[in-house]
């Protein structure tokens, strides 16, 4: 236990440094070792994440160790071990002080087989900035860069413009096409560049249809957290619907005293870890979305009794982990 806490403390220092100009002294080997360390801690999380009593004991020790405020690095709980490599990668991608050689090592770690085309310092910096701006999808499948999905999304929007009954046509696609793929195509369509005067009418049609189809909307909101956050930033109506669903999913969880964890009664319900991951993603979005998410959590916490003790309200625990 003490050894793990020491590991966390030292890795938190690495995370803090990764946001400063000191990374200018980092070489490729430093970057590789830091990411290996982060991935080792994620393995620790996965190993003990299903052991309720061990996890609860570690959570208590971490809160005692860090105090009520927690470290600024974001490693405030045992669950945070599962995303240390993501935090480190994002910090480095957004840090302009990172040297060229270290930057190439980072890209090779994140995207094996990417090649050596980024040897030129200016090209490397451009690539780093582009990746940092799209951090929500950084470690997700490359949906937004998949040429097949992109082409299909553009075709979808084009057919919506021509269809006499766009809602009926979308309904037929939903019943006939592979559903996960169809949802991915819709997501890419909703993230297409906006026109000068705002979203196109076809995107408005797509949003309206999603909001009218509760089954489709529920399935759509199971897409990866980062992707949904990007869509929520772009489309306020879908953002509100997404938050309503997250609230409903959270209310279905109950606290298992024996396991020391929030669990779901039905296998179809969203588990605690996924709910936390989605709120973490949303809370990292820029205002006004970030403010809306925190206001929602505070409101739900107040309705539950405004408890400050873990294990009494799922909303309290979400806010503690955020």
C-alpha positions as CSV (number, residue, x, y, z in Angstrom):
1,X,0.0,0.0,0.0
2,X,2.7,2.5,1.0
3,X,4.7,1.6,-2.1
4,X,1.7,2.3,-4.3
5,X,1.1,5.6,-2.6
6,X,4.8,6.6,-3.2
7,X,4.4,5.6,-6.9
8,X,1.3,7.8,-7.1
9,X,3.1,10.7,-5.5
10,X,6.1,10.5,-7.8
11,X,3.9,10.1,-10.9
12,X,1.8,13.1,-9.9
13,X,5.1,15.1,-9.9
14,X,5.7,13.8,-13.4
15,X,2.3,14.9,-14.5
16,X,2.8,18.4,-13.0
17,X,6.2,18.8,-14.8
18,X,4.6,17.7,-18.1
19,X,2.6,20.9,-18.1
20,X,5.7,23.2,-17.6
21,X,8.6,24.4,-19.7
22,X,10.8,21.8,-18.0
23,X,9.8,19.3,-20.6
24,X,12.2,21.0,-23.0
25,X,14.9,19.0,-21.2
26,X,13.0,15.7,-21.9
27,X,14.5,13.4,-24.4
28,X,12.8,10.4,-26.2
29,X,13.8,8.0,-23.5
30,X,12.2,10.1,-20.8
31,X,8.9,10.3,-22.7
32,X,9.0,6.5,-23.3
33,X,9.7,5.8,-19.6
34,X,7.0,8.2,-18.4
35,X,4.3,6.6,-20.6
36,X,5.5,3.1,-19.6
37,X,5.1,4.1,-16.0
38,X,1.6,5.5,-16.6
39,X,0.6,2.3,-18.4
40,X,2.0,0.2,-15.5
41,X,-0.2,2.1,-13.1
42,X,-3.2,1.5,-15.4
43,X,-2.5,-2.2,-15.1
44,X,-2.5,-1.9,-11.4
45,X,-5.9,-0.3,-11.6
46,X,-7.2,-3.0,-13.9
47,X,-5.8,-5.7,-11.6
48,X,-7.4,-4.5,-8.5
49,X,-10.4,-2.6,-10.0
50,X,-12.7,-5.5,-9.6
51,X,-11.7,-6.2,-6.0
52,X,-14.2,-4.1,-4.1
53,X,-12.6,-4.3,-0.6
54,X,-9.0,-3.7,-1.9
55,X,-10.2,-0.8,-4.0
56,X,-12.2,0.7,-1.1
57,X,-9.2,0.4,1.2
58,X,-6.9,2.1,-1.4
59,X,-9.5,4.8,-1.9
60,X,-9.6,5.6,1.8
61,X,-5.8,5.6,2.0
62,X,-5.6,7.9,-1.0
63,X,-8.1,10.4,0.4
64,X,-6.3,10.4,3.8
65,X,-2.9,10.8,2.0
66,X,-4.0,13.6,-0.3
67,X,-6.4,15.4,2.0
68,X,-9.8,16.9,1.0
69,X,-8.4,19.0,-1.8
70,X,-6.4,16.3,-3.6
71,X,-3.4,16.9,-5.9
72,X,-3.7,19.3,-8.7
73,X,-2.5,16.7,-11.2
74,X,-5.9,14.9,-11.2
75,X,-4.8,11.6,-9.5
76,X,-7.4,12.1,-6.7
77,X,-8.5,8.5,-6.5
78,X,-7.7,4.9,-7.2
79,X,-9.9,5.1,-10.3
80,X,-7.7,7.9,-11.7
81,X,-4.9,5.3,-12.2
82,X,-6.9,4.1,-15.2
83,X,-6.3,7.4,-17.1
84,X,-2.9,8.6,-16.1
85,X,-1.4,7.8,-19.5
86,X,-4.2,9.9,-21.1
87,X,-3.5,12.8,-18.9
88,X,0.2,12.6,-19.5
89,X,-0.2,12.3,-23.3
90,X,-2.6,15.3,-23.4
91,X,-0.3,17.5,-21.3
92,X,2.7,16.7,-23.6
93,X,0.7,17.2,-26.8
94,X,-0.5,20.6,-25.7
95,X,3.0,21.7,-24.4
96,X,4.9,23.7,-27.0
97,X,8.1,23.4,-25.0
98,X,8.3,19.7,-25.9
99,X,11.4,19.2,-28.1
100,X,11.3,17.7,-31.6
101,X,12.9,14.4,-30.7
102,X,10.7,13.9,-27.6
103,X,7.7,14.8,-29.7
104,X,8.5,12.2,-32.3
105,X,8.9,9.6,-29.5
106,X,5.5,10.6,-28.2
107,X,3.8,10.2,-31.6
108,X,5.5,6.9,-32.1
109,X,4.2,5.7,-28.7
110,X,0.7,6.9,-29.4
111,X,0.6,5.9,-33.1
112,X,2.9,3.0,-33.8
113,X,3.9,2.8,-37.4
114,X,3.2,6.5,-38.0
115,X,6.5,6.7,-39.9
116,X,9.2,9.4,-39.8
117,X,7.5,12.0,-41.9
118,X,7.3,14.4,-39.0
119,X,11.1,14.9,-38.8
120,X,10.8,18.5,-39.8
121,X,10.3,20.5,-36.7
122,X,7.6,22.7,-38.2
123,X,5.6,19.8,-39.5
124,X,5.9,18.1,-36.1
125,X,4.6,21.1,-34.2
126,X,1.7,21.4,-36.6
127,X,0.8,17.8,-36.0
128,X,1.1,18.1,-32.2
129,X,-1.2,21.2,-32.2
130,X,-3.8,19.4,-34.4
131,X,-3.8,16.4,-32.1
132,X,-4.1,18.5,-29.0
133,X,-7.1,20.3,-30.3
134,X,-8.8,17.0,-31.0
135,X,-7.9,15.6,-27.6
136,X,-11.4,14.3,-26.9
137,X,-10.8,11.7,-29.6
138,X,-7.1,11.2,-29.0
139,X,-7.2,7.6,-27.9
140,X,-10.4,6.6,-29.6
141,X,-10.7,4.8,-32.9
142,X,-10.0,7.3,-35.7
143,X,-13.6,7.8,-36.7
144,X,-13.1,11.4,-37.8
145,X,-10.2,10.5,-40.0
146,X,-11.6,7.3,-41.5
147,X,-12.1,8.0,-45.2
148,X,-14.9,5.5,-45.5
149,X,-16.9,6.9,-42.6
150,X,-16.2,10.4,-43.8
151,X,-17.4,9.6,-47.3
152,X,-20.5,7.9,-46.0
153,X,-21.3,10.8,-43.7
154,X,-21.2,13.2,-46.6
155,X,-23.4,10.9,-48.7
156,X,-25.8,10.7,-45.7
157,X,-26.1,14.5,-45.6
158,X,-26.5,14.6,-49.4
159,X,-29.3,12.0,-49.4
160,X,-31.1,13.9,-46.6
161,X,-31.1,17.0,-48.8
162,X,-32.7,15.0,-51.6
163,X,-35.1,12.8,-49.6
164,X,-38.8,13.7,-49.7
165,X,-39.3,12.1,-46.3
166,X,-35.9,12.3,-44.5
167,X,-37.3,11.0,-41.2
168,X,-38.8,7.9,-42.9
169,X,-35.6,7.3,-44.9
170,X,-33.5,7.5,-41.7
171,X,-35.9,5.1,-40.0
172,X,-35.4,2.6,-42.8
173,X,-31.6,2.9,-42.5
174,X,-31.8,2.3,-38.8
175,X,-33.8,-0.9,-39.3
176,X,-31.7,-2.3,-42.2
177,X,-28.1,-1.1,-41.8
178,X,-25.6,-2.4,-39.3
179,X,-26.6,-0.3,-36.3
180,X,-23.2,0.5,-34.7
181,X,-21.8,1.5,-38.1
182,X,-24.9,3.6,-38.8
183,X,-24.4,5.4,-35.5
184,X,-20.8,6.1,-36.3
185,X,-21.7,7.6,-39.6
186,X,-24.2,9.9,-38.0
187,X,-21.6,11.0,-35.4
188,X,-19.2,11.9,-38.1
189,X,-21.9,13.7,-40.0
190,X,-22.8,15.8,-37.0
191,X,-19.1,16.8,-36.6
192,X,-18.7,18.0,-40.2
193,X,-17.5,21.6,-40.5
194,X,-20.2,24.2,-40.0
195,X,-21.3,26.5,-42.7
196,X,-20.6,30.2,-42.4
197,X,-24.1,30.9,-41.1
198,X,-24.5,27.9,-38.9
199,X,-25.3,24.2,-39.3
200,X,-26.9,23.0,-42.5
201,X,-30.5,22.1,-42.7
202,X,-29.5,18.4,-43.2
203,X,-27.7,18.4,-39.8
204,X,-30.8,20.1,-38.2
205,X,-32.9,17.2,-39.7
206,X,-30.5,14.6,-38.3
207,X,-30.5,16.2,-34.8
208,X,-34.3,16.4,-34.8
209,X,-34.7,12.8,-35.9
210,X,-32.3,11.6,-33.2
211,X,-34.2,13.5,-30.5
212,X,-37.5,12.0,-31.6
213,X,-36.2,8.4,-31.6
214,X,-35.6,7.4,-28.0
215,X,-34.2,4.0,-28.9
216,X,-31.8,5.4,-31.4
217,X,-30.8,8.2,-29.1
218,X,-30.0,5.8,-26.2
219,X,-27.8,3.7,-28.5
220,X,-26.2,6.8,-30.0
221,X,-25.3,8.0,-26.5
222,X,-23.3,4.8,-25.9
223,X,-20.7,5.8,-28.5
224,X,-17.3,6.7,-27.0
225,X,-17.3,9.4,-24.3
226,X,-14.9,11.7,-26.1
227,X,-16.9,11.5,-29.3
228,X,-20.1,12.3,-27.5
229,X,-18.4,15.3,-25.8
230,X,-17.4,16.7,-29.1
231,X,-20.9,16.4,-30.4
232,X,-22.4,17.9,-27.2
233,X,-20.1,20.9,-27.7
234,X,-21.4,21.4,-31.2
235,X,-25.2,20.7,-30.7
236,X,-26.8,22.1,-27.5
237,X,-30.1,20.1,-28.0
238,X,-28.2,16.8,-28.2
239,X,-26.1,17.9,-25.2
240,X,-29.2,18.4,-23.1
241,X,-30.6,15.0,-24.2
242,X,-27.3,13.3,-23.4
243,X,-27.2,14.9,-19.9
244,X,-30.8,13.7,-19.2
245,X,-29.8,10.1,-20.2
246,X,-26.7,10.3,-18.0
247,X,-28.8,11.4,-15.1
248,X,-31.2,8.5,-15.7
249,X,-28.3,6.0,-15.9
250,X,-26.8,7.4,-12.6
251,X,-30.1,7.0,-10.8
252,X,-30.2,3.3,-11.6
253,X,-27.0,2.6,-9.7
254,X,-27.0,1.6,-6.0
255,X,-24.2,1.3,-3.5
256,X,-23.1,-2.3,-2.6
257,X,-21.7,-2.1,1.0
258,X,-20.0,-5.5,0.7
259,X,-18.3,-4.6,-2.6
260,X,-17.7,-1.0,-1.5
261,X,-18.7,0.2,-5.0
262,X,-21.6,1.5,-7.0
263,X,-23.2,-1.3,-9.0
264,X,-26.1,-1.7,-11.4
265,X,-29.0,-4.1,-11.0
266,X,-29.3,-4.9,-14.7
267,X,-26.5,-5.9,-17.0
268,X,-27.9,-3.4,-19.6
269,X,-27.4,-0.5,-17.2
270,X,-24.3,1.8,-17.6
271,X,-21.7,0.8,-15.0
272,X,-20.1,3.2,-12.6
273,X,-16.8,3.3,-14.4
274,X,-18.4,4.3,-17.7
275,X,-20.6,6.9,-16.1
276,X,-17.6,8.5,-14.4
277,X,-15.6,8.4,-17.7
278,X,-18.4,10.2,-19.5
279,X,-18.7,12.9,-16.9
280,X,-14.9,13.3,-16.8
281,X,-14.9,13.9,-20.5
282,X,-17.7,16.4,-20.3
283,X,-16.1,18.2,-17.4
284,X,-13.0,18.8,-19.5
285,X,-15.0,20.6,-22.2
286,X,-14.9,24.4,-22.5
287,X,-17.7,26.5,-21.1
288,X,-20.7,26.7,-21.3
289,X,-20.8,22.8,-21.5
290,X,-18.5,22.3,-18.6
291,X,-20.5,24.7,-16.4
292,X,-23.8,23.0,-17.4
293,X,-22.4,19.6,-16.4
294,X,-21.1,20.8,-13.0
295,X,-24.4,22.6,-12.3
296,X,-26.3,19.4,-13.1
297,X,-24.2,17.3,-10.8
298,X,-24.5,19.9,-8.0
299,X,-28.3,20.0,-8.5
300,X,-28.6,16.2,-8.4
301,X,-26.3,16.0,-5.3
302,X,-28.5,18.6,-3.5
303,X,-31.7,16.6,-4.3
304,X,-30.1,13.6,-2.8
305,X,-29.4,15.4,0.5
306,X,-26.2,17.2,-0.3
307,X,-24.1,14.6,1.3
308,X,-20.3,15.1,1.5
309,X,-19.6,11.5,2.5
310,X,-18.7,8.9,-0.1
311,X,-21.1,6.0,-0.7
312,X,-24.3,7.9,0.1
313,X,-25.1,9.6,-3.2
314,X,-23.8,8.7,-6.7
315,X,-23.6,12.4,-7.5
316,X,-21.5,13.2,-4.5
317,X,-19.1,10.4,-5.5
318,X,-18.9,11.6,-9.1
319,X,-18.1,15.2,-7.9
320,X,-15.4,13.8,-5.5
321,X,-13.8,11.9,-8.4
322,X,-14.0,14.8,-10.8
